[in-house]
Amino acid sequence: MSTTDASLGGAGSMSPFTYATRTQLLRPSIVREILKATESADVISFAGGLPAPELFPAAHIAALCHQILAEDPAGALQYGTTEGHRPLRQAVCDRISASTGLPCDACQVLITTGSQQALDLVARVLLDPGDTVLVEEPSYLGALQAFAASGANIVAVPGDERGMSPESLRRAIAEAAARPKLLYLLPTFHNPTGVTLDAGRRRELAEVAQAAGVPVLEDDPYGPLRYAGIPLPAVVSHVRSSAWIYLGTCSKVLSPGLRVGWLVTPEPELMKRLVAIKQAVDLHTASLNQRVVARFLQDAPAFEAHLQLLAGVYRARRDTMAAAIREHFPSDCAFTVPDGGLFLWVRLPHRFDVDRLFHLALERRVAFVPGSAFGQSARTRQGIRLNFSNADPGRIAGGIRRLGELLCECDGHGVRARPCGR
Ligand SMILES: Cc1ncc(COP(=O)(O)O)c(C=O)c1O
């Protein structure tokens, strides 16, 4: 499997359909392709962004479904409004206000079918072909796909180990041919790097964007999964206009299969257009699932207890992975231990060819996502994203040992003489 040339269609296609031009821009997600390659049980996969299935609150969800269907079968099984189930919109607001410092009203919330749908809706409403979107380098692949499908010109703004730098953002805005339509940020437990923007950078980036009239799109699926440190105000809480959008989801904290996410914006005109587009896409997000998530969020003590449970297990898995990397990887591999989220990002020295390493690792039945999936800078291409939530500590330790042995062999210290890299 190639990690770079997965575009759809092609001149040799025998399809009887004539496809819209915009589909030429679509690329199947490399991560999804990798997940397919890692389905076999003997592969230890650190590739997906999957929560631990044994921690899904299945019994609680079953009880809630039972209760909801007994109390309000018509509401749960009938068509609903496009904006979403009102009590869920309110519960989302209450949680966001408490955890991020964002003032929020329920009418500013749109319930979406996962936050991936929110990214797609935003792209459809705001982006014309050729419009510039500023993103971090590296950035979340699903967002890049959504922006690319609209024909946007995606400009990666360089950063450092602390995330996007305000100076680079200023420069990217100044160098853009026209005012960028969006600044897309993942400031908390970034996917793929795990980095959290500090309070100063949050404020500065918001100020730079605001001064240039660039709206900010903040994506925050991982914020509730914190294992150390204290929560920081949302970047968009520093934007003193209505030019912001904030995204959240239940995928990483309850279940991705429920497909319930949300978008918040204080701009009524934007909300109106997003609702109109969502109507055309899926009418509304599943009524029963929205009610399940609403009841979960409304029971704040139970929800907090669930988050604590996740934090305890994921913190231990993160620490197991970090300890195994220290023990088994060459000492010049750089990584930082994230304060939350699901990913550890390791930067390998330039003597390693990371794409080639990915294939060699799969031969050893261990998988990760190579940096080239997330961006094309030399720095990003030396990265590997390792998910620590989905495997138990024994498999984490075993998988990292296998990877470490491979790295050492590639370095010429092991049984395989031919070094990879260079
Ligand atoms: C940064 C980021 N945004 C959005 C999503 C989409 O999540 P969902 O559509 O499941 O809410 C993901 C999923 O991995 C993600 O990592």
The ligand as an ORCA input file, in Angstrom:
! r2SCAN-3c Opt
* xyz 0 1
  C      -8.994     16.086     15.512
  C     -10.205     15.303     15.164
  N     -11.309     15.944     14.759
  C     -12.412     15.288     14.434
  C     -12.466     13.906     14.497
  C     -13.741     13.215     14.071
  O     -14.365     12.627     15.154
  P     -15.883     12.186     15.128
  O     -16.423     12.429     13.758
  O     -15.880     10.759     15.499
  O     -16.554     13.050     16.130
  C     -11.342     13.182     14.917
  C     -11.362     11.712     14.962
  O     -10.390     11.047     15.157
  C     -10.180     13.912     15.272
  O      -9.062     13.298     15.675
*
